[in-house]
Amino acid sequence: MITNLTKPLSKKMLMAILVITLGAEIVLYFMRYSYLAGTLYDAIMVSSFFIGWKLQYRLADKVRPRPTKLKLTLQFTSAFLLFFIGSTIINIFSNLAFPAFNKDYNQYVQVYTDPKTTTGGTSPAFFSTIDSVGSDLYNDALAGLEEVWRLGYIILVLIVCKKVFPRHWKTGSRDHFILFALFFTSILFGIDHTLDTVQAWPVRIGAIVTFANMGLLLGLILLWTRNLWVTVIVHSFYDITTTLSWNYYHYAVETFALAAFILHLILLKFVKAEQPPQTIELTN
């Protein structure tokens, strides 16, 4: 996999990766000052969808046969359940370790879901609700495309390591390079969640640690599944169900996780049924 990720990049692809990584960082920082920056950030996320189709070929396992739709669905339920359990543990840890961040985050959710701040002005109630729901779902879907950002950064870090440490790259194990890339992108993921707003340092540190752990978990899922789009969908669905839990149904995340678990058990039976029976050869 590492060999595929570090294959030479064309100038156009290198520029595209730089735009969705470093470019996104710069635009995200200016979002605290400008609404236009937010629009540009959305545009970068949308464009990363098309870049992701090219990068997925570097991540996929070309030796194994392409998984069936059944196995892909099973892979998604496995990944979502893993992220749900991991994120629950991370949230419990953050609530205990970073009370300032926890208090600030709860206040943010309360303001975000306050009907007074989400009304559509003079628009009818029906269209105000549609605008609110549509905007939330749109932003949550785009958040999943941050996994293209993660893969782009991993590729850049590995290419830099290959250039800086050529001897060790050729003779030694390369696993620690990808681990370094994974930790690097996770820390950046945590920092990025503090770029668009000005926060006190106790809150900022809590946010960085919390979201860095979330990013590490998503990165592990990306490398485990070797499927960019499964990771993108896991990220998007988790954010969508979180938004639904804020605004409409408090246990939306848990309900979806339960449904994913039930579906996972059903799919396991189908996968086992597809496997040919094992035969035992008797020898004289």
N, C-alpha and C positions, 0 to 999 in steps of 0.2 A: 504493500500500500504506500509506504513512504517513497519508494522509487517512482510510483505513478504520480504522487503529489508534487514531486520536485522535477518533473519533466520540464524542458525549456518552454518558456512562455513567449507567445508572440507579443509584439509591442502593443497591439490593440488590447489583448487580454490583460497584459500587465497594467496598462492605463485604466482599464475597467475595474480591476481589483483595487487599485489605488483609490479610485473614486468611491467605491462602496466601503472602503475601510477608512483611510485617512480623511477622505472628503466628507464622509459621514460624521467623523469626529468633530471636524471644524464646524460643519453646519449645525450639529447638535449643540455645540457650545453657544452659538449665536442665537439659538432658539429662545434663550432667556431675554433677548433684546428685541427680536423681530419675529412677526408672524410669517413673513416671507421665508425665513429660514425653516420654519416648520413645514411649509409647502415644498421647499427644496428637499428636505429630509424625506418626505413622503415619496417624492419623485425618485430619489436614490433607492429607496426600498423597493419601489415598483420595478425599476430597471434591474435590480439585483436578481429578480425572478428569472430574467432571460440569461443573466450571467451564470446563474446556478445550474442551468441545463448543461452548460459547457463544463463546469467544475465537477458535476456529479460523475462524469466519466472517469475522472482522476481518482475518485473515491471508491467507485464500485469494484467489486471483486470479479475480475474477468475469467478466473479459472472456474469458479462454480457456475452452474447454470442459473439463468435468471429465475428469481423466485416467482411462484404463482401468486395470483391475487389473494388466495386463501392464506398463504404464508406471509404475504405483505401485511394483510390485515392483522394476523397474529403478531407480527413484529410490531405493529403500531400499538396494539393493546398492551403488549409486554412493556414497550417503551413508555407509554403513558402511565401505566401503573407504577413503574419504577420511578418516574419523575414525580408522581403524586406522593408516593411514600417518602421519597427523599426531600421534596419541598416541604412536606409537613414537618419532618424532623428539623429542617433548617429554620422554618418559621418558629417552632417552639424554642429552639436555641437562641434565635435573635430576640424573641420576646423576653427571655430571661437575661441575656447578656447585654442588650442594648435598649434599656427602657426609654431613653430619649428618642431613639429612632422609632420605636414602637408607638410612642405617644404621637409623634409627628405624623406617622403613617396613618394612624387611626383618624387623626384630624383631617388629613388629606381625603380619606375615603368619605368621611362625613360631609365635607364641603362638596366633594365631587358628586355625591348622590343627593344633595339637598335640592328639592324641587325648585327652590327660588333661584338657584344658579343654573338650572338646566332647562328653564322655560324658553320657548321660542319667540319671545316678544309678542307681537300682535298676531302671530300665526295661530290657526286653530289647534286645539289640543291634540287632534289626531296627527297632524303633520309635525307638531312639536315632538310627539312621542316617536314617530317614524325617524325624524332627523336625529334624535338622541340615540336611538337604538342603532340606526344605520352608521352613525359616526363611530360609535363604540366598536361595532363589529368590524368596521373597516380598519380602524387603528389596531385592533387585536390581530386581524389577519396579517397586516403589514408587520407586526411585531415578530411573527414567526419567520419572516424573511431575514431577520437578524442572524439566523443560522448560516445564511450565505456569507454574511459579514464574518462570522466566526471561521468558516472554512477558508475564506480568502486570506484572513490573517494567519491561519495555520500554514497555508501554502507559502506565504511571504516569509514567515519566521523560519521555516524549514529550508527555503532557498538561501536565506542569509547564513544560516548555520552551515550549509553545504559549502558556501564560498569561504566563510571565515575559518572553518575547521576541516579543510579538505582531507588531511591525513587520517584524522579520527573518523571522518565520514566513510572513508574507504575501508579501513581496517577494523574499526570497533563496532560495537552495537549502536544502532540508531534509535533505540527505543527511548532513551532519555531525551533525545532531541524533540520527539513528538510530545513527550510529557512536559518539557519546557514550554513548547508552543501552546499546549493545552492550558497550563497554569497562567501563561502570559495573557492569552485571550480571555481567560476567566477574570483576571484582575481588571483588565480593560473593560470588560462587560460590567463589572461592579462600578468602576469609575464613571462610565458613560451614563449610569442612572443618576448621577449627581451633576452632570454638566449643564443641563438645561435650566436649573434653578439654583439660587443661592441658599445654602443651608449652613446651620451652625456645625462646627466640627464634630461634636458628639453624634449628631444626626447623620452627618456625612459618612463618618467611619462605620456606623451601623449599616447604612445603606450599601456601602462598598463591600463590606464583608458578607452581607446577606445575599446580594445579587451576584457577587463573585462565586459564592457557593452554588447558587442556581446555575450560573454559567458553566461552572465545572461539571455539574451534573448533566447539563445539556451536551457539553463537549464529549463526555464519556458515552452518552447515548449515540452521538454522531459517529464516534469511532467504533462503537460496538456494532451498530446496525450497518455501518458503511453505506447508509442511505440518507442523503441530504434531505429528501422530501418527507420521509417519515419523521425526522427531527423537526422540520419546519411545521408539520401538521401538529405534532405533539405540543410545540411551543404555542402555536396559534390557538388550539383547542383549550389549553390550560388558561390562557389569557381570556378567551371568550367566556369560559365557565366562571372564571373569577369575576369578570364584569357582571355577569348574570347574577352571581351571588351578592354583589354589591347593590344592585338595583331592583331585582325582581324576586329571586328565590335564594334564601340564605345558604342552602345546602346544595347549590348547583354543582359545585366541584365534586363534592362527595357522591352525589347522585350519579354524575357522569362516570366517576371512577368505579362505582358499584356496577353500573351497566357495562363498562369496559371489562370488569372482572368476570361477569357472567358470560359475556361474549367470548372472552378469552378461554374459559372452560369449555364452551361449546365448540370453539374452533380447534381446541386440542383434540377433541374426540374425532373431528373430521380429518385432521392431519394423521392421526394414528390409524384411522380406517383406510387412508390412502396408501399407507406403507405396506409393502408386500410382506406376507408372513415369512418368518424365518424358518429355514429348514435345517435339519441336523443330518449330516452325512455319517453313515455307519461304515466303518472299515473292518475288513476281515482280519 
